[in-house]
Amino acid sequence: MQPFSRREGNKLWLPALATAHSHAFQRGLRGKAQRKGNPNENFWTWRGAMFNLADSLTPESIDTLSRQAFRELRLAGVRTVGEFHYVHHQSGGHPYDDRTLLADIVIRAALDEGLRITLLRTAYNRGGFEREIERAQLRFSDTNVDDVMRDTETLISRYARDPRVRIGLAPHSVRAVPPEWLAPLGQVAERHNLPLHMHVSEQVREVDECIAETGRRPLEFIRDSGLLSARFCAVHATQLSHDEVRMLGEAHAFACLCPTTERDLGDGIAGITALREAGVRLCTGIDSHIVTDPIEELRSLETHERLRTRTRITFDPQGRTPAEALWLDGSLNGALACGFSDTGGEIAIDAEHESLRFVRDDQLLDAVVFSGSTHALVLNESARR
C-alpha cells in the first residue's frame, strides 16, 4: 500500500485535499447569524437568514463571493470542490436569458482561483411537504423537471472538453424535490454517468415529513426511486437509521459529512463508526464556509465520533494509521465523489513549523491531522499540480 506522505527536506508532501460539498455564496453569511434573534433559534431560523442573503444576490456578487470562497479553499490546500449550486434564477424566480449564467460564473471563478470543480446542478421545486414556497426559494426553483435536465445537458456539452470541470446532478432533498422527479433525474445521471449528490436526513423534521408523504424514510425512498449507486453521495446523513446505513454501504456509495457546518447548525453527529463498518465511503465538505479549514473537517470525523461514543481512537484501519485514513477521506474520497479519479496534485506542509516542533518524523502526519491547521501549515507557493 502506497504511503500517504513523504518527507523531503523541510516539507511533508501530501495528496491535495477536496471538499465535496460547498455552497460558495454562503460565504457572505459569515458573522451574520451568530446572535440569538429568536427564542427558538435552530436550523430553520438560520435558513431564513440564508434565504435573505440568497434573494439579494446579483451575478456580480455571486462572482465576488465565489472567488473569495474558492481562494480561501485553495489557500487551505484544497484542489477539488463539489459546488452544490442552487441559485439559478433572478430574484422572483424568472430565469436569466442564459439559463446557466450563474453556473458558468461559479465555474469560471473556481477555475480562475486554481481549483477543479464539479458543478452539481441542483433540482429544487417546492418549499417542502405541504409547505408553500418562500420568495427566496423561487431563485432556486424550476417549474418542471425537464428544465433541470436541459440545463444539465447544456452544461455537460459546454464543459465536455475541459478536464478541470465535471458536471453532476443534485436533487436538493426529499423536502425540496417532488417525489415524482427523483426517478427521471436518476435516469439522466445514469445515462451520462454523473455524480449524483443529495442532502439526506440532515434534520429530524425532514425525516418525519418524508415518512408522512411517502411512508418511507428518506434514503429508503431514494433507493426505491433508483438513485442509489456507487456515484451517489448522501450529504450530512446525520439522522440515518441502521437499515439506511446498510443500504448506503451495499451501494458502495459516499457519505459527505460537513462537521463544522453541522455543529454550527445543530444538525447532530452522524454515526461514523456504523458508516465505516458498512463500507460507506466517507468524504468531507466545507458546506456553508462557516470555517475554511478542511483539516478540521477531516479531523472531526474522528473527534466527533469520540464525543458521540465517549471513547478514544474509534477505528483502526487495516494497513493505515487513523491519520492516513482520515487524509484519504479528505482527499481522494472527496475527489472520487466529485467524479475525478485522482486528487489533482500534492500540497506541502512545513515539517519544521512551530506547531510540529518535537514531533518525530514517523508521527508528523498524526500531528498535522490531530493538531494542525492548513491555514498555518500549507506552503501554497510550493504546491505541485
One Martini backbone bead per residue (centre of mass of N, CA, C, O) as a GRO file, in nm:
protein
  385
    1MET     BB    1   0.095   0.037   0.024
    2GLN     BB    2   0.082   0.358  -0.020
    3PRO     BB    3   0.200   0.626   0.098
    4PHE     BB    4   0.070   0.947   0.204
    5SER     BB    5   0.367   1.036   0.286
    6ARG     BB    6   0.658   1.266   0.255
    7ARG     BB    7   0.994   1.346   0.312
    8GLU     BB    8   1.143   1.670   0.200
    9GLY     BB    9   1.317   1.799   0.402
   10ASN     BB   10   1.089   2.053   0.516
   11LYS     BB   11   0.876   1.860   0.367
   12LEU     BB   12   0.533   1.752   0.358
   13TRP     BB   13   0.383   1.531   0.140
   14LEU     BB   14   0.044   1.559   0.005
   15PRO     BB   15  -0.255   1.515  -0.081
   16ALA     BB   16  -0.486   1.682  -0.204
   17LEU     BB   17  -0.768   1.841  -0.128
   18ALA     BB   18  -1.128   1.800  -0.066
   19THR     BB   19  -1.460   1.942  -0.139
   20ALA     BB   20  -1.783   1.793  -0.186
   21HIS     BB   21  -1.929   2.048  -0.024
   22SER     BB   22  -2.066   2.355  -0.163
   23HIS     BB   23  -2.169   2.707  -0.076
   24ALA     BB   24  -2.035   2.988  -0.177
   25PHE     BB   25  -2.243   3.219  -0.108
   26GLN     BB   26  -2.232   3.165   0.213
   27ARG     BB   27  -1.986   3.346   0.274
   28GLY     BB   28  -2.183   3.603   0.323
   29LEU     BB   29  -2.274   3.490   0.630
   30ARG     BB   30  -2.043   3.559   0.787
   31GLY     BB   31  -2.133   3.678   1.113
   32LYS     BB   32  -2.478   3.694   1.067
   33ALA     BB   33  -2.567   3.412   1.264
   34GLN     BB   34  -2.453   3.465   1.600
   35ARG     BB   35  -2.735   3.572   1.710
   36LYS     BB   36  -3.005   3.592   1.915
   37GLY     BB   37  -3.331   3.633   1.740
   38ASN     BB   38  -3.455   3.365   1.871
   39PRO     BB   39  -3.583   3.155   2.110
   40ASN     BB   40  -3.579   2.918   1.859
   41GLU     BB   41  -3.301   2.861   1.761
   42ASN     BB   42  -3.225   2.718   1.429
   43PHE     BB   43  -3.206   2.592   1.125
   44TRP     BB   44  -3.466   2.747   1.021
   45THR     BB   45  -3.368   3.032   1.098
   46TRP     BB   46  -3.108   3.026   0.940
   47ARG     BB   47  -3.243   2.987   0.663
   48GLY     BB   48  -3.365   3.270   0.653
   49ALA     BB   49  -3.093   3.418   0.631
   50MET     BB   50  -3.004   3.275   0.373
   51PHE     BB   51  -3.240   3.370   0.196
   52ASN     BB   52  -3.177   3.670   0.209
   53LEU     BB   53  -2.910   3.649   0.069
   54ALA     BB   54  -3.000   3.508  -0.194
   55ASP     BB   55  -3.207   3.740  -0.282
   56SER     BB   56  -2.955   3.963  -0.314
   57LEU     BB   57  -2.825   3.848  -0.551
   58THR     BB   58  -2.581   3.880  -0.803
   59PRO     BB   59  -2.368   3.811  -1.041
   60GLU     BB   60  -2.143   3.981  -0.905
   61SER     BB   61  -2.166   3.864  -0.610
   62ILE     BB   62  -2.122   3.571  -0.685
   63ASP     BB   63  -1.841   3.611  -0.792
   64THR     BB   64  -1.711   3.733  -0.538
   65LEU     BB   65  -1.780   3.503  -0.335
   66SER     BB   66  -1.659   3.267  -0.493
   67ARG     BB   67  -1.368   3.366  -0.503
   68GLN     BB   68  -1.326   3.380  -0.201
   69ALA     BB   69  -1.391   3.086  -0.131
   70PHE     BB   70  -1.182   2.954  -0.331
   71ARG     BB   71  -0.929   3.092  -0.230
   72GLU     BB   72  -0.940   2.972   0.056
   73LEU     BB   73  -0.925   2.678  -0.030
   74ARG     BB   74  -0.649   2.687  -0.165
   75LEU     BB   75  -0.496   2.796   0.089
   76ALA     BB   76  -0.602   2.509   0.238
   77GLY     BB   77  -0.539   2.265   0.004
   78VAL     BB   78  -0.746   2.281  -0.216
   79ARG     BB   79  -0.840   2.128  -0.558
   80THR     BB   80  -1.144   2.022  -0.496
   81VAL     BB   81  -1.489   2.103  -0.591
   82GLY     BB   82  -1.827   2.066  -0.473
   83GLU     BB   83  -2.092   2.247  -0.625
   84PHE     BB   84  -2.401   2.319  -0.475
   85HIS     BB   85  -2.605   2.453  -0.716
   86TYR     BB   86  -2.909   2.683  -0.652
   87VAL     BB   87  -2.861   2.962  -0.798
   88HIS     BB   88  -3.036   3.040  -1.104
   89HIS     BB   89  -3.216   3.297  -1.067
   90GLN     BB   90  -3.398   3.552  -1.032
   91SER     BB   91  -3.556   3.753  -0.852
   92GLY     BB   92  -3.867   3.568  -0.842
   93GLY     BB   93  -3.773   3.329  -1.078
   94HIS     BB   94  -3.662   3.444  -1.332
   95PRO     BB   95  -3.496   3.366  -1.589
   96TYR     BB   96  -3.234   3.390  -1.757
   97ASP     BB   97  -3.152   3.404  -2.075
   98ASP     BB   98  -2.915   3.252  -1.948
   99ARG     BB   99  -2.969   2.978  -1.758
  100THR     BB  100  -2.634   2.932  -1.687
  101LEU     BB  101  -2.493   3.186  -1.577
  102LEU     BB  102  -2.425   3.118  -1.273
  103ALA     BB  103  -2.271   2.859  -1.325
  104ASP     BB  104  -2.048   2.987  -1.499
  105ILE     BB  105  -1.941   3.178  -1.284
  106VAL     BB  106  -1.854   2.961  -1.079
  107ILE     BB  107  -1.662   2.805  -1.260
  108ARG     BB  108  -1.470   3.038  -1.328
  109ALA     BB  109  -1.386   3.102  -1.040
  110ALA     BB  110  -1.250   2.832  -0.977
  111LEU     BB  111  -1.042   2.832  -1.208
  112ASP     BB  112  -0.907   3.108  -1.137
  113GLU     BB  113  -0.834   2.982  -0.833
  114GLY     BB  114  -0.722   2.670  -0.892
  115LEU     BB  115  -0.973   2.480  -0.942
  116ARG     BB  116  -1.157   2.210  -0.936
  117ILE     BB  117  -1.494   2.130  -1.073
  118THR     BB  118  -1.818   2.031  -0.949
  119LEU     BB  119  -2.121   2.092  -1.097
  120LEU     BB  120  -2.416   2.078  -0.906
  121ARG     BB  121  -2.716   2.055  -1.038
  122THR     BB  122  -2.996   2.179  -0.890
  123ALA     BB  123  -3.297   2.052  -0.765
  124TYR     BB  124  -3.602   2.260  -0.739
  125ASN     BB  125  -3.969   2.322  -0.629
  126ARG     BB  126  -4.018   2.345  -0.305
  127GLY     BB  127  -4.091   2.399   0.046
  128GLY     BB  128  -4.246   2.130   0.098
  129PHE     BB  129  -4.446   1.942   0.271
  130GLU     BB  130  -4.717   2.133   0.267
  131ARG     BB  131  -4.544   2.389   0.151
  132GLU     BB  132  -4.483   2.694   0.083
  133ILE     BB  133  -4.313   2.891  -0.112
  134GLU     BB  134  -4.054   3.097  -0.091
  135ARG     BB  135  -3.924   3.360  -0.236
  136ALA     BB  136  -3.620   3.274  -0.247
  137GLN     BB  137  -3.684   2.985  -0.377
  138LEU     BB  138  -3.734   3.087  -0.670
  139ARG     BB  139  -3.425   3.091  -0.747
  140PHE     BB  140  -3.410   2.760  -0.732
  141SER     BB  141  -3.664   2.709  -0.915
  142ASP     BB  142  -3.846   2.473  -1.105
  143THR     BB  143  -4.137   2.381  -1.281
  144ASN     BB  144  -3.964   2.145  -1.421
  145VAL     BB  145  -3.764   1.870  -1.491
  146ASP     BB  146  -3.676   1.940  -1.784
  147ASP     BB  147  -3.509   2.192  -1.716
  148VAL     BB  148  -3.293   2.052  -1.555
  149MET     BB  149  -3.197   1.860  -1.782
  150ARG     BB  150  -3.120   2.075  -1.989
  151ASP     BB  151  -2.910   2.226  -1.822
  152THR     BB  152  -2.726   1.987  -1.777
  153GLU     BB  153  -2.668   1.931  -2.080
  154THR     BB  154  -2.544   2.202  -2.140
  155LEU     BB  155  -2.303   2.173  -1.943
  156ILE     BB  156  -2.184   1.917  -2.055
  157SER     BB  157  -2.123   2.031  -2.337
  158ARG     BB  158  -1.951   2.286  -2.258
  159TYR     BB  159  -1.733   2.092  -2.059
  160ALA     BB  160  -1.623   1.829  -2.203
  161ARG     BB  161  -1.306   1.952  -2.265
  162ASP     BB  162  -1.266   2.001  -1.950
  163PRO     BB  163  -1.067   1.852  -1.704
  164ARG     BB  164  -1.165   2.058  -1.457
  165VAL     BB  165  -1.465   1.960  -1.533
  166ARG     BB  166  -1.772   1.874  -1.373
  167ILE     BB  167  -2.095   1.722  -1.398
  168GLY     BB  168  -2.384   1.726  -1.190
  169LEU     BB  169  -2.642   1.598  -0.977
  170ALA     BB  170  -2.897   1.769  -0.739
  171PRO     BB  171  -3.116   1.673  -0.546
  172HIS     BB  172  -3.164   1.843  -0.277
  173SER     BB  173  -3.436   1.702  -0.148
  174VAL     BB  174  -3.725   1.566  -0.024
  175ARG     BB  175  -3.846   1.857   0.035
  176ALA     BB  176  -3.766   2.005  -0.266
  177VAL     BB  177  -3.856   1.732  -0.416
  178PRO     BB  178  -4.054   1.569  -0.591
  179PRO     BB  179  -4.106   1.237  -0.609
  180GLU     BB  180  -4.138   1.228  -0.937
  181TRP     BB  181  -3.833   1.336  -0.999
  182LEU     BB  182  -3.620   1.121  -0.923
  183ALA     BB  183  -3.614   0.912  -1.150
  184PRO     BB  184  -3.535   1.098  -1.394
  185LEU     BB  185  -3.273   1.202  -1.264
  186GLY     BB  186  -3.139   0.923  -1.238
  187GLN     BB  187  -3.137   0.863  -1.544
  188VAL     BB  188  -2.950   1.090  -1.630
  189ALA     BB  189  -2.710   1.009  -1.454
  190GLU     BB  190  -2.677   0.730  -1.583
  191ARG     BB  191  -2.640   0.811  -1.882
  192HIS     BB  192  -2.381   1.020  -1.795
  193ASN     BB  193  -2.220   0.942  -1.540
  194LEU     BB  194  -2.305   1.101  -1.276
  195PRO     BB  195  -2.291   1.269  -1.018
  196LEU     BB  196  -2.503   1.209  -0.711
  197HIS     BB  197  -2.641   1.451  -0.506
  198MET     BB  198  -2.775   1.467  -0.154
  199HIS     BB  199  -2.968   1.567   0.082
  200VAL     BB  200  -2.964   1.361   0.392
  201SER     BB  201  -3.091   1.361   0.689
  202GLU     BB  202  -3.038   1.640   0.861
  203GLN     BB  203  -3.337   1.638   0.980
  204VAL     BB  204  -3.600   1.532   1.158
  205ARG     BB  205  -3.826   1.671   0.996
  206GLU     BB  206  -3.752   1.548   0.725
  207VAL     BB  207  -3.817   1.258   0.803
  208ASP     BB  208  -4.112   1.293   0.895
  209GLU     BB  209  -4.220   1.409   0.621
  210CYS     BB  210  -4.144   1.169   0.445
  211ILE     BB  211  -4.320   0.963   0.588
  212ALA     BB  212  -4.590   1.115   0.546
  213GLU     BB  213  -4.568   1.111   0.223
  214THR     BB  214  -4.430   0.795   0.160
  215GLY     BB  215  -4.369   0.580   0.408
  216ARG     BB  216  -4.062   0.671   0.410
  217ARG     BB  217  -3.750   0.707   0.434
  218PRO     BB  218  -3.535   0.880   0.255
  219LEU     BB  219  -3.339   0.644   0.158
  220GLU     BB  220  -3.562   0.453   0.081
  221PHE     BB  221  -3.684   0.634  -0.140
  222ILE     BB  222  -3.429   0.668  -0.307
  223ARG     BB  223  -3.391   0.372  -0.370
  224ASP     BB  224  -3.682   0.323  -0.498
  225SER     BB  225  -3.599   0.548  -0.730
  226GLY     BB  226  -3.290   0.461  -0.836
  227LEU     BB  227  -3.022   0.629  -0.703
  228LEU     BB  228  -2.852   0.406  -0.597
  229SER     BB  229  -2.489   0.421  -0.599
  230ALA     BB  230  -2.148   0.479  -0.651
  231ARG     BB  231  -2.240   0.797  -0.729
  232PHE     BB  232  -2.357   0.840  -0.455
  233CYS     BB  233  -2.424   1.132  -0.229
  234ALA     BB  234  -2.466   1.172   0.113
  235VAL     BB  235  -2.556   1.458   0.277
  236HIS     BB  236  -2.473   1.426   0.623
  237ALA     BB  237  -2.639   1.180   0.760
  238THR     BB  238  -2.749   1.231   1.078
  239GLN     BB  239  -3.050   1.044   1.054
  240LEU     BB  240  -2.986   0.749   1.026
  241SER     BB  241  -3.052   0.433   0.992
  242HIS     BB  242  -2.937   0.120   0.989
  243ASP     BB  243  -3.061   0.049   0.711
  244GLU     BB  244  -2.946   0.296   0.559
  245VAL     BB  245  -2.652   0.235   0.600
  246ARG     BB  246  -2.658  -0.034   0.454
  247MET     BB  247  -2.745   0.074   0.178
  248LEU     BB  248  -2.498   0.247   0.125
  249GLY     BB  249  -2.290   0.015   0.142
  250GLU     BB  250  -2.407  -0.170  -0.083
  251ALA     BB  251  -2.356   0.073  -0.301
  252HIS     BB  252  -2.080   0.220  -0.249
  253ALA     BB  253  -2.126   0.487  -0.125
  254PHE     BB  254  -2.149   0.818  -0.015
  255ALA     BB  255  -2.050   1.031   0.266
  256CYS     BB  256  -2.098   1.375   0.333
  257LEU     BB  257  -1.929   1.548   0.576
  258CYS     BB  258  -1.998   1.871   0.777
  259PRO     BB  259  -1.899   1.953   1.076
  260THR     BB  260  -1.894   2.267   1.101
  261THR     BB  261  -2.188   2.301   1.005
  262GLU     BB  262  -2.339   2.094   1.185
  263ARG     BB  263  -2.263   2.244   1.450
  264ASP     BB  264  -2.372   2.526   1.378
  265LEU     BB  265  -2.681   2.401   1.317
  266GLY     BB  266  -2.754   2.143   1.493
  267ASP     BB  267  -2.775   1.852   1.341
  268GLY     BB  268  -2.554   1.662   1.439
  269ILE     BB  269  -2.420   1.321   1.454
  270ALA     BB  270  -2.287   1.091   1.285
  271GLY     BB  271  -2.251   0.737   1.239
  272ILE     BB  272  -1.936   0.659   1.167
  273THR     BB  273  -1.887   0.368   1.241
  274ALA     BB  274  -2.123   0.246   1.081
  275LEU     BB  275  -2.034   0.350   0.806
  276ARG     BB  276  -1.764   0.207   0.793
  277GLU     BB  277  -1.868  -0.089   0.847
  278ALA     BB  278  -2.058  -0.076   0.578
  279GLY     BB  279  -1.872   0.072   0.337
  280VAL     BB  280  -1.874   0.365   0.343
  281ARG     BB  281  -1.773   0.647   0.177
  282LEU     BB  282  -1.581   0.904   0.300
  283CYS     BB  283  -1.636   1.260   0.317
  284THR     BB  284  -1.586   1.617   0.274
  285GLY     BB  285  -1.732   1.948   0.370
  286ILE     BB  286  -1.766   2.300   0.388
  287ASP     BB  287  -2.031   2.425   0.276
  288SER     BB  288  -2.091   2.733   0.445
  289HIS     BB  289  -1.813   2.868   0.531
  290ILE     BB  290  -1.771   2.909   0.844
  291VAL     BB  291  -1.512   2.730   0.785
  292THR     BB  292  -1.166   2.724   0.649
  293ASP     BB  293  -1.086   2.382   0.734
  294PRO     BB  294  -1.023   2.070   0.618
  295ILE     BB  295  -0.886   1.945   0.865
  296GLU     BB  296  -1.122   1.984   1.059
  297GLU     BB  297  -1.314   1.802   0.907
  298LEU     BB  298  -1.150   1.532   0.914
  299ARG     BB  299  -1.095   1.523   1.218
  300SER     BB  300  -1.407   1.508   1.302
  301LEU     BB  301  -1.453   1.208   1.223
  302GLU     BB  302  -1.318   1.139   1.506
  303THR     BB  303  -1.386   1.350   1.736
  304HIS     BB  304  -1.696   1.322   1.721
  305GLU     BB  305  -1.698   1.016   1.784
  306ARG     BB  306  -1.582   1.045   2.064
  307LEU     BB  307  -1.820   1.204   2.176
  308ARG     BB  308  -2.048   1.004   2.106
  309THR     BB  309  -1.889   0.740   2.253
  310ARG     BB  310  -1.675   0.801   2.478
  311THR     BB  311  -1.399   0.768   2.318
  312ARG     BB  312  -1.091   0.641   2.182
  313ILE     BB  313  -0.998   0.549   1.901
  314THR     BB  314  -1.251   0.436   1.690
  315PHE     BB  315  -1.029   0.333   1.473
  316ASP     BB  316  -0.856   0.052   1.274
  317PRO     BB  317  -0.707   0.063   0.998
  318GLN     BB  318  -0.609  -0.129   0.748
  319GLY     BB  319  -0.270  -0.040   0.684
  320ARG     BB  320  -0.336   0.219   0.865
  321THR     BB  321  -0.366   0.508   0.996
  322PRO     BB  322  -0.591   0.728   1.101
  323ALA     BB  323  -0.464   0.971   0.951
  324GLU     BB  324  -0.456   0.842   0.672
  325ALA     BB  325  -0.759   0.780   0.646
  326LEU     BB  326  -0.854   1.073   0.678
  327TRP     BB  327  -0.699   1.183   0.433
  328LEU     BB  328  -0.851   1.012   0.232
  329ASP     BB  329  -1.128   1.136   0.286
  330GLY     BB  330  -1.013   1.447   0.225
  331SER     BB  331  -0.927   1.359  -0.074
  332LEU     BB  332  -0.989   1.114  -0.268
  333ASN     BB  333  -1.287   1.070  -0.193
  334GLY     BB  334  -1.379   1.352  -0.278
  335ALA     BB  335  -1.294   1.329  -0.575
  336LEU     BB  336  -1.464   1.079  -0.642
  337ALA     BB  337  -1.743   1.207  -0.571
  338CYS     BB  338  -1.678   1.426  -0.818
  339GLY     BB  339  -1.541   1.241  -1.069
  340PHE     BB  340  -1.251   1.196  -0.988
  341SER     BB  341  -0.938   0.992  -0.995
  342ASP     BB  342  -0.788   1.226  -0.840
  343THR     BB  343  -0.634   1.496  -0.649
  344GLY     BB  344  -0.459   1.711  -0.830
  345GLY     BB  345  -0.214   1.662  -0.632
  346GLU     BB  346  -0.002   1.848  -0.411
  347ILE     BB  347   0.099   1.925  -0.075
  348ALA     BB  348   0.277   2.139   0.159
  349ILE     BB  349   0.439   2.089   0.466
  350ASP     BB  350   0.588   2.232   0.741
  351ALA     BB  351   0.796   2.031   0.932
  352GLU     BB  352   0.919   2.308   1.101
  353HIS     BB  353   0.694   2.401   1.242
  354GLU     BB  354   0.607   2.504   1.547
  355SER     BB  355   0.366   2.286   1.578
  356LEU     BB  356   0.603   2.041   1.512
  357ARG     BB  357   0.766   2.049   1.746
  358PHE     BB  358   0.895   1.734   1.864
  359VAL     BB  359   0.817   1.567   1.616
  360ARG     BB  360   0.822   1.285   1.472
  361ASP     BB  361   0.837   1.174   1.157
  362ASP     BB  362   0.631   0.921   1.204
  363GLN     BB  363   0.415   1.166   1.339
  364LEU     BB  364   0.337   1.405   1.154
  365LEU     BB  365   0.053   1.337   1.049
  366ASP     BB  366  -0.082   1.318   1.321
  367ALA     BB  367  -0.028   1.618   1.394
  368VAL     BB  368  -0.170   1.748   1.156
  369VAL     BB  369  -0.456   1.623   1.198
  370PHE     BB  370  -0.482   1.673   1.535
  371SER     BB  371  -0.309   1.983   1.542
  372GLY     BB  372  -0.365   2.124   1.276
  373SER     BB  373  -0.341   2.386   1.009
  374THR     BB  374  -0.367   2.502   0.691
  375HIS     BB  375  -0.320   2.804   0.732
  376ALA     BB  376  -0.023   2.749   0.861
  377LEU     BB  377   0.107   2.489   0.673
  378VAL     BB  378   0.064   2.565   0.386
  379LEU     BB  379   0.270   2.568   0.089
  380ASN     BB  380   0.157   2.720  -0.184
  381GLU     BB  381   0.418   2.789  -0.353
  382SER     BB  382   0.489   2.453  -0.353
  383ALA     BB  383   0.268   2.341  -0.504
  384ARG     BB  384   0.154   2.062  -0.679
  385ARG     BB  385  -0.019   1.982  -1.004
   0.00000   0.00000   0.00000
